[in-house]
């Protein structure tokens, strides 16, 4: 087994190498049916983080991925990349234009599916969600979080990842709020209202 | 007759992928504790307000985590692997090539995957509004490159050796010369952003980025090797650096076992 390569920070000059002109468009610019997922990244003093980069990865509205490692097979949807990338601006703001994902199969027969809504042996569905990576100066390693949706209360209640978080106020940090053109998901790196981050 | 993958890509890496099983029967990626720097590292002052204070929650590797964007040729232009071209003239500095392989922890090449780099110029200055230390910009150097690995996971860049540069983290602080690397692998879980260093750099001892990696042997894995066999006579010095991303879990999940009745 080969030992893995350690992570290092993106540093303050990440804007040279990482942003793409079409990065924020997980769904092609101008394509119908899209929503804007917007947010602000703030630090432990509540100050905006102007040198961060957000990346998103998600299923399509049918819960499918354009990826051969999905045992159901890869499904490509025209104009949809499933991946968004956006640096924060001077006010710490970022935005990704995308499609709201559908529910995605979760683990079957695991402890998480042992509840009344998880018939044994069948996969329990995960609520619609978007995986998020946060990179920034001052972070030696990315952090990972998940966006859930406010209009999916029932599915959220059954989601094996979300329901594994005991404290309601912590769960709440992972649920976006509805806006005029989509959803808002703020990321607080530290302190009061700190976003739940995952060890992936 | 082999079955085509729906996406028509990278069928070679599928040989051992579970086929036709229940959608929940996915494998994960082995975690690599102790390899990466902590998020809270006082020696790097900017971590102070930017690290989570609550413990991280464990995220199981489900479908969103074992898939990821497969970004390839459509992300790059024909000259993107050569940072010395695309300007009116050649940049100042020592011309070098940096090449190697992208592998996973099982030694398996990661083919057709996007590799992105960015760096300072030969004097140690970044073309960035936030970098204004007294070292000139080079009109013939931007410092950004992209390429895609070949079928064996190989990549190659031509560039100039970046300079060291000062910063304000501690007294008389200097970053060792480095090139930033961004890698995707095949899964969200494998995503890695890191920095490549040069052998024998005298600045390692005082660099908090370097020292933040807990295992001294792991630090050495960020250092490229001078490669005389690949050095091109009267043209460019060669540095070889392999990058190892996380490997697949070798054991199946408990929840998968319950579903397997055909193998």
Interface residues (C-beta under 8 A of the other chain):
Chain A: X1 X2 X3 X4 X5 X6 X7 X8 X9 X10 X11 X12 X13 X14 X15 X16 X17 X18 X20 X43 X44 X45 X47 X49 X51 X55 X57 X58 X59 X65 X66 X67 X68 X69 X70 X71 X72 X73 X74 X75 X76 X81 X82 X83 X104 X105 X106 X107 X108 X109 X110 X112 X113 X121 X123 X126 X129 X131 X133 X135 X136 X137 X138 X139 X140 X141 X142 X143 X144 X146 X160 X161 X164 X165 X170 X189 X190 X191 X194 X195 X196 X197 X198 X199 X200
Chain B: X5 X6 X7 X9 X10 X11 X13 X14 X17 X18 X19 X20 X21 X22 X23 X24 X25 X26 X31 X32 X35 X36 X37 X38 X39 X41 X44 X46 X47 X48 X49 X50 X51 X52 X53 X54 X56 X57 X58 X59 X60 X61 X62 X63 X64 X65 X66 X67 X68 X69 X70 X71 X75 X103 X104 X105 X106 X107 X116 X117 X118 X120 X126 X127 X128 X130 X131 X142 X143 X144 X180 X182 X186 X187 X188 X189 X191 X192 X193 X194 X195 X209 X212 X213 X217 X218 X219 X221 X222 X243 X244 X245 X246 X247 X253 X254 X255 X258 X259
